[in-house]
């Protein structure tokens, strides 16, 4: 997965090097991206506008969205990882 200045996250097939999905909806450039540690179908992305989205890659849509405000680098990354963990825990309950 990679983030782009057009406010999208692109998913690329490593074998073919082709873009297989473009995730759009962030109001600003996504800065942080992380996959769920045991599921390649869930990805979280955080943008410069302080918005975090959790994506279901199987269907290509947002399954959760959080507004945390405009934060700086490592703070956004830390929140992104923690929110993904919390979201997954809630889905398992």
N, C-alpha and C positions, 0 to 999 in steps of 0.2 A: 504494500500500500504506500502511496505517496501523496503528499499534499501539494496544492497548486495555488498560484496567485489569483486564479479565477474563482476561488472559494470552494473548490471541489476536492474530493479525495478520490483517487483512482486506484482501482484494484487491477493488478497486472498478473497474468499467468506467467510464472517464471520459466516454464518450458518453451512457450511460444513467443514470449516478450510482447504479447498483445494485451491491450486494455480490455478486460472482460466486464468491467462495471465502472460507472462514474457516479459517485455519490454527491449530490448537491443539496444545498440548503443552508449552509453556514453563512452568516451575514458578513464575515470577514475571513481572511485566509486561515485555514486550519494550520496549527503549529505543532500539535502533538497528536500522535496516533499510536494506539496499542491494541494488539489482539488479545483476546481472552487466552489465558495460559493453557487451557485444555480444549478449546473449541475454536476452530478456524472459521466458524460461521458468525462470530461476534467480534466487532471492532468498535473501539471508542475513539472519537476524535475531538480535539479541543481547539477552538479558534481564538484568534487575537481579540475578539470581542467578548471573551469570557463565557462562551457557550460550549457545552459539552454534549455530544450526541453519541448514543449507543446505536449501532447499526446491526441489523440482521442481514448478513450478506447472502443468505440463502434466498431471500425474497427481495433484497435490495432496498429496504426501507428503514426508517428510524423507529426503534422500539422504545427509546427513552430519550428525554432531552432535559438538560439541567442548565440553568443560568447561574453562573458563579461570579459574574462581574469581571471587569478587565483586570487580570492578574499578570504577573511577570513569570517568564520561563519556568523555573523549577516548581513554583507554587502551582501553576496550571497543570504541569505534568503529574505532580503528587496527587492533586485533586482528581485528575482524570483516572489514574490507576485505582484510587480508592473508590470512586463512584462506580467504576466497572465492577469491582469486587462486590460492592454493596448491591448493585443491581442484580448480579448473578445469584447472590445469596437469597434475595427476596423472591426470585423466580423459583427457587428450589423449595421454598416453604409451602 
